[in-house]
Amino acid sequence: MIEFLNNLDTSIFLAVNGAHSPFFDTFMTMFTGRFIWIPMYAMVLWILFKSCRWQTATAYLVALVCAILLTDQTCASVIRPAVERLRPSNLENTLSDYAYIVNGYRGGSYGFPSCHAANSFALAVFVALFVRRRGFTLFIVGWALLNSYSRLYLGVHYPGDLFVGAVVGSLFGLACYYAARFVSSRMLGETIHGGVDINDSSVTLKQLTPGATLDSLTPTPSLLREISTVSTTRIAASDMMIAAFALTLAVIVIASALH
């Protein structure tokens, strides 16, 4: 079974990694960079601190940082040394003779699982759960998928590296989000509930007051106004993040076309 999966992984890698063009060589090299997405990361802070009190926002920010740190260290310091799977680009791997390498970049020795994919999905899952908008979720997960694919394109990871990394990152993103939600609701007295239809007062009030019965909950105009304001603010903040992505993507596309 292991041999079958390894052969399948190799076959998919060679098929995908072999499809190249000068435009996408530059595009994927830039897209996979960490620092180029700083404007988008800054918008994550904007979303957190515009959507709730600073104490609650800080709790979610700490949880997000923990999700990424736990994800990165689990992949880099625990799983990789235990598995010791060479990257396809590693010169000690016989497959490196067939891998297409861009600008001589080969990464480190081991690549299972992919920290790039893991960290991207930890961020994507956490922020998607916080915002809870279908369109935003499609956007942020699409970003994480393309970020992961760039590693395959550049020849530094197998598909299996990306898949396992995505799973690890998603689990940590999920766990840390709900840990932050527990802290904010039980210790700070504020429950975050994104993506709620404010016209559905029963659902909204149920989320605002965990454990209460629907019959005991009565929507008040002031409460509905507060929910509407928070929802509108979060939508605007998440749209700003999408705008930051679009602007960065435009820069990448223009740079790739001119290269």
N, C-alpha and C positions, 0 to 999 in steps of 0.2 A: 504493500500500500504506500509506504514512504517513497519507494523507488518510483512508483507510478506518478505520485504527486510531484516529485522532483522533476521527472521527465516532462510532465505537463507544464510545470512552471518554466522550465527551460525553453520549451517549444513556444509558449506564449511570449516569453521575453524576446526571443529571436525574431518572431513575427512582428512584434510591435516596435522593438528597438531598431529594426531595419528600415523603418519608414521615416526618412529624414529630408529636410530641405534647409538651405541657408537661412531662410526667414525663421523657421521654427527652432533652428539651433540657437539663434539669438533670443527668440521669444521665450523658450523654455529655460534658458540660462538665467534670464532676468526674472522670470516668473517664480522660479524656485528660490530666489534670494530672500533672506529674512528681512533685511533692512528696508527693502523697497515697499514693504507693506506697513511701515510705521504709521502713515496717515490713517490707514484702516484700523490699526490697533488703537490709535488715539480715539477713534470714534467709538470703540468698545467702552472706553472710560466715559465718554460723553453719554452713551446709552445708560450706563449704570448710575451715574451721578445726576442725570436729568430725570430719572424715573422714580427715584425714591430718596429718602433722607440720607445724609452723608454717612450716618452710622451703618445703615443697612447696605448702602452702596459699597462701603469699605469691606463689610463682611463678604459680599459677593465677589469683590475684587480679590481679596485674600484667597477665597475658595478657588477662583479661576487660576490664580498664580500657582496654588497648590496642585490643581489638576494638571497643569502643564509640567511642573517640576516632577511630580510623581510619575507622570507618563514618560517623560524624558529619561529619568533615572532608572525606571523599571526596564525600559527597552535597552538603554545604553550600558547600564552597570549590572543588570541582573540577567536578562535573557541573552543578550549578545555573547557575553563571556561563557555562558553555559552551553549555548548551541554552537558557536564558532562557525557560522556559515559564511564563507567568503563571498564578498560582493562579486557579481559577474564581471565587473571592471577590474578587479584585483588581478595583478599580473601573475600571482600564484595560482589563479584559477584558469584552467585550460580553456574555459569558455571566453576568456578575455580576448582571445585571438579573433573571435567572431562578433564581439560587442562593438557597437559604434560609440565611440567616445568623443565628446564635444570639448574642444579647447583643452584637451589633455587632462580634464578633471576626472579623477577616479574615486574620490572619497576615501574613507578609512579602510581598515582591513575587513571588518565584519559588517553585514548589512541586515541581519535578521533579528528583530523586525525593524522596519523603517521608522526612525525617530521623526523624520519630516512628516510622514503620514500620520503618525501617532499624535504629534503635537497639533497638527492642523485639525484633526478630528476632535481632539479634546476641546480646543477652542470653539469649533463649529457647533458641537453638541451643546456645550454649556451656554453659549450665546443664543442659540436657537431656542433652548428651553426657557431662557429668560425673556426673550422677546415674544415668542409664541405667535408668529405670523407665518402663514403658509408660504407666501411669496418670499419672505426673508429667509425662511428655512431652506427653500430651494436654492436661493442665492448662496448662502453660507456653506451649504453642503456641496454645491457645485464648485465653489472655490477650493474647498478641501480636496475634492476629487481631482481637480485639475492640478493642484499643487502636488498631489501624490503621483499623478501620471507623469509629471515633469521628471520625476526621479527615474522612472522606467525609460522615458525617452532619452535621458542623459546616460543611461547604461549603468547606473550605480545601484540599482535594486531589481530584484525579481518581483513578479506580481504578488507572490506569496508574502514577501516582506511587507509590501504595502497593505495587503489585506489584514494580516495579523496586527500590524501597527495601527490600522484604522480601528480595529476591534478594541485593542488595549486603550487607545486614546478615547474612544467613545465611552467605554466603561468608566474611566476615571472622570471624564467630563460629566457623565450622568451622576456618579456618586458624589462628586464635589458640589454639583449644583444643588442636589437635594439636602446635602449637609448644610449648605448656606441657607437654604430655604427654611430648614428646621431652626437654625440659629436665629434667623430674622423673625420668624413667627413666634417662637417660644421665649426667646430671650430679649429681643428688641421690640416685640409687639407690632411688627409690620409684616404683612403677607404680600408677596409679589405675585401678581396674577396677570400675566401678559396675554394679549390676544383674546380677551373676553368680550363678547358682545354685550355692551352696556344696556341694551334693550332687554336682554334676558336677565331680569333682576334676580330670579331664583338661583341661577347658576352663579352669578356674580356674588351675591350675598353668601352663598354656600362656601365659596372660595375665601371670602373675606373673614368668615367666622367658622373655622374648622370645627367639626363635631356638632354644630348646631343643626336642628331639624329645620326643614324648609318652611314648615308651618309657623315657626317662631320668628321668622325673619321678615321684616317689613322694610321695603326700600323707602328711603327718604330722599327728597329732592337734593339736599346737601350732599348725601352720600353718592347719589348718581352723578352729581356735578363733579365730585372729587374723582370718581372713577373715570368719567369722561376726560377730565384734564390729564390724568396720568396716562390714559390710553393714547390720547392725542400726542402727548409729549414723547412717549416711547415710539410711536409710529414715525414722528418727525426725526427723532434721533437715529432710528434704524435706517431711515431713508438717507440720512447723511452718511452713514457707513457705506451704503450701496453707492452713493455718489463718489465717495473717496475711492472705492474700488474701481469704479468706471473711469475716473480720472487717471489712476495709476495704470490701469489696463491700456488706456489710450497712449500713455507715455511709452509703455512697453511695445505696443504695436508700431508706433511711429519710429521708435529706435530700431526695431527689428527690420522695418521696411527700408530704412536709410543705411543700415549696416552693409 
